Amino acid sequence: QRTMRRYNQLVYGIDYAVGMIRDELEKQGIADNTVILFLTDNGYSCGAHGMGGKVLPYEEPSRTPMIILDPRHPVSGRGARVKSVTANIDMAPTVLDLAGLPIPDNMDGKSLLPLLDNPAGKVHDSILLINAWGNAPTHSLAVVTDEYKYINWPYDHEMEAAEELYQFSTDQYEMTNLVANPEYKAVLEQMHKRYDQS
């Protein structure tokens, strides 16, 4: 409960700070010409899967809010939601695109501005999640699409390597591992290919 109180205090503090920033933009008369990107590098488990913390590849600690407010764009204020997978690697290309600057070819991310024009579109077929935490044997690599998540736990030491496969449309809380389900063999093979290409 103490952790959850601190977590909720932090969320409240961020909400209050964003409000202060927006008020200041209004006072300076630049709110209509300022793009706001709101995002974070991780979520928090809050007891999901019986765990706390932020370093696991499940949805609660890895999925985060990402909000783009561009008051100059017609979609602004309409509450458009994008279901396509995106990642923090997309921030630099998005900022460069907003500034009218070229995006270097060696950047892994992609500009998210096309999603403002077409919220039903996509910029990635899949993204990679990497969990690396010091020297702990809980490192993992996951591949995420709009529909599935594949997690590979390449354990060593006394822990056995393991795989997990989840389907978001039927299991948004990732409670049923489909790796051993023969009906998902083709999906698993496709996710293996995406994993190997990452």
Secondary structure in CASP SS format (residue, H / E / C, confidence):
PFRMAT SS
TARGET T0000
AUTHOR 0000-0000-0000
METHOD secondary structure of the structure
MODEL  1
Q C 1.00
R H 1.00
T H 1.00
M H 1.00
R H 1.00
R H 1.00
Y H 1.00
N H 1.00
Q H 1.00
L H 1.00
V H 1.00
Y H 1.00
G H 1.00
I H 1.00
D H 1.00
Y H 1.00
A H 1.00
V H 1.00
G H 1.00
M H 1.00
I H 1.00
R H 1.00
D H 1.00
E H 1.00
L H 1.00
E H 1.00
K H 1.00
Q H 1.00
G C 1.00
I C 1.00
A H 1.00
D H 1.00
N H 1.00
T C 1.00
V C 1.00
I E 1.00
L E 1.00
F E 1.00
L C 1.00
T C 1.00
D C 1.00
N C 1.00
G C 1.00
Y C 1.00
S C 1.00
C C 1.00
G C 1.00
A H 1.00
H H 1.00
G H 1.00
M C 1.00
G C 1.00
G C 1.00
K C 1.00
V C 1.00
L C 1.00
P C 1.00
Y C 1.00
E H 1.00
E H 1.00
P H 1.00
S H 1.00
R C 1.00
T C 1.00
P C 1.00
M C 1.00
I E 1.00
I E 1.00
L E 1.00
D C 1.00
P C 1.00
R C 1.00
H C 1.00
P C 1.00
V C 1.00
S C 1.00
G C 1.00
R C 1.00
G C 1.00
A C 1.00
R C 1.00
V C 1.00
K C 1.00
S C 1.00
V C 1.00
T C 1.00
A C 1.00
N H 1.00
I H 1.00
D H 1.00
M H 1.00
A H 1.00
P H 1.00
T H 1.00
V H 1.00
L H 1.00
D H 1.00
L H 1.00
A C 1.00
G C 1.00
L C 1.00
P C 1.00
I C 1.00
P C 1.00
D C 1.00
N C 1.00
M C 1.00
D C 1.00
G C 1.00
K C 1.00
S C 1.00
L C 1.00
L H 1.00
P H 1.00
L H 1.00
L H 1.00
D H 1.00
N C 1.00
P C 1.00
A C 1.00
G C 1.00
K C 1.00
V C 1.00
H C 1.00
D C 1.00
S C 1.00
I E 1.00
L E 1.00
L E 1.00
I E 1.00
N E 1.00
A C 1.00
W C 1.00
G C 1.00
N C 1.00
A C 1.00
P C 1.00
T C 1.00
H C 1.00
S E 1.00
L E 1.00
A E 1.00
V E 1.00
V E 1.00
T C 1.00
D C 1.00
E C 1.00
Y E 1.00
K E 1.00
Y E 1.00
I E 1.00
N E 1.00
W E 1.00
P C 1.00
Y C 1.00
D C 1.00
H C 1.00
E C 1.00
M C 1.00
E C 1.00
A C 1.00
A E 1.00
E E 1.00
E E 1.00
L E 1.00
Y E 1.00
Q E 1.00
F C 1.00
S C 1.00
T C 1.00
D C 1.00
Q C 1.00
Y C 1.00
E C 1.00
M C 1.00
T C 1.00
N C 1.00
L C 1.00
V C 1.00
A C 1.00
N C 1.00
P H 1.00
E H 1.00
Y H 1.00
K H 1.00
A H 1.00
V H 1.00
L H 1.00
E H 1.00
Q H 1.00
M H 1.00
H H 1.00
K H 1.00
R H 1.00
Y H 1.00
D H 1.00
Q H 1.00
S C 1.00
END
